[in-house]
Amino acid sequence: MKYVTMIARYLLGLMFLVFGSNMFLHFIPMGPMPAGLAGQFTADLFTSHYFYVVGAIMAVSGILFLVNVRALSELLRAIRLNEVDGDRAEQVG
């Protein structure tokens, strides 16, 4: 099971890194824009530069998957523990 999770993490990290960096570097050619409402929505995302935000998040999370950083889970755990300690302090005091 250890190897399955490691392979899944590397594949997911590689996919996120490749497709996230494609938003900036454009090395994978894009097909034609979809027609209708989907095309308008995609065009709005391009003009508002929202795809750059999505690409940056994908690239950074891909790097974090590849180097096995669990910073986000540690941060969330610290926040959760702080909330629990704060609730206990309010109940005692």
C-alpha positions as CSV (number, residue, x, y, z in Angstrom):
1,M,0.0,0.0,0.0
2,K,3.0,2.3,0.7
3,Y,4.1,2.0,-3.0
4,V,0.6,2.6,-4.3
5,T,0.2,5.9,-2.5
6,M,3.7,6.9,-3.5
7,I,3.0,6.2,-7.2
8,A,-0.3,8.0,-7.0
9,R,1.3,11.0,-5.3
10,Y,4.0,11.3,-7.9
11,L,1.6,10.9,-10.8
12,L,-0.8,13.5,-9.4
13,G,2.1,15.9,-8.7
14,L,3.5,15.5,-12.2
15,M,0.1,16.1,-13.7
16,F,-0.5,19.2,-11.6
17,L,3.0,20.5,-12.4
18,V,2.7,19.9,-16.1
19,F,-0.8,21.3,-16.6
20,G,-0.3,24.1,-14.2
21,S,2.8,25.3,-15.9
22,N,1.1,24.9,-19.3
23,M,-1.1,27.9,-18.2
24,F,2.0,30.1,-18.3
25,L,4.2,28.5,-20.9
26,H,1.6,27.2,-23.5
27,F,3.7,24.1,-24.6
28,I,0.5,22.0,-25.0
29,P,-1.5,23.3,-27.9
30,M,-5.1,24.1,-27.2
31,G,-8.0,23.1,-29.4
32,P,-10.7,25.4,-30.6
33,M,-12.8,27.3,-28.1
34,P,-16.1,25.6,-27.3
35,A,-19.2,27.1,-28.8
36,G,-22.1,28.7,-27.0
37,L,-22.2,29.5,-23.3
38,A,-19.2,27.4,-22.4
39,G,-17.1,29.4,-24.9
40,Q,-18.2,32.6,-23.4
41,F,-17.4,31.4,-19.9
42,T,-13.9,30.2,-21.1
43,A,-13.3,33.5,-22.8
44,D,-14.3,35.4,-19.7
45,L,-11.8,33.3,-17.6
46,F,-9.1,34.1,-20.1
47,T,-9.8,37.8,-20.2
48,S,-9.9,38.1,-16.4
49,H,-6.6,36.2,-16.1
50,Y,-8.2,33.8,-13.7
51,F,-6.5,30.9,-15.5
52,Y,-3.2,32.3,-14.2
53,V,-4.4,31.9,-10.6
54,V,-5.6,28.4,-11.3
55,G,-2.3,27.5,-13.0
56,A,-0.2,28.9,-10.2
57,I,-2.2,26.9,-7.6
58,M,-1.8,23.8,-9.7
59,A,1.9,24.2,-10.2
60,V,2.6,24.9,-6.5
61,S,0.5,22.0,-5.4
62,G,2.2,19.7,-7.9
63,I,5.6,20.7,-6.5
64,L,4.4,20.1,-3.0
65,F,3.1,16.6,-4.0
66,L,6.4,15.8,-5.6
67,V,8.6,16.8,-2.7
68,N,6.1,15.3,-0.2
69,V,5.5,18.4,1.8
70,R,2.7,18.2,4.3
71,A,2.8,21.9,5.2
72,L,-0.9,22.5,4.5
73,S,-2.0,19.6,6.7
74,E,0.3,20.7,9.5
75,L,-1.0,24.2,9.2
76,L,-4.6,23.1,9.4
77,R,-3.8,20.8,12.3
78,A,-2.3,23.7,14.2
79,I,-5.3,25.9,13.5
80,R,-7.6,23.2,14.6
81,L,-5.7,22.6,17.8
82,N,-5.7,26.3,18.5
83,E,-9.5,26.4,18.1
84,V,-9.9,23.5,20.5
85,D,-7.6,25.0,23.1
86,G,-9.4,28.4,22.8
87,D,-12.8,26.7,23.3
88,R,-11.5,24.9,26.4
89,A,-10.1,28.2,27.8
90,E,-13.5,29.8,27.4
91,Q,-15.2,26.9,29.1
92,V,-12.8,26.9,32.1
93,G,-12.7,30.7,32.5
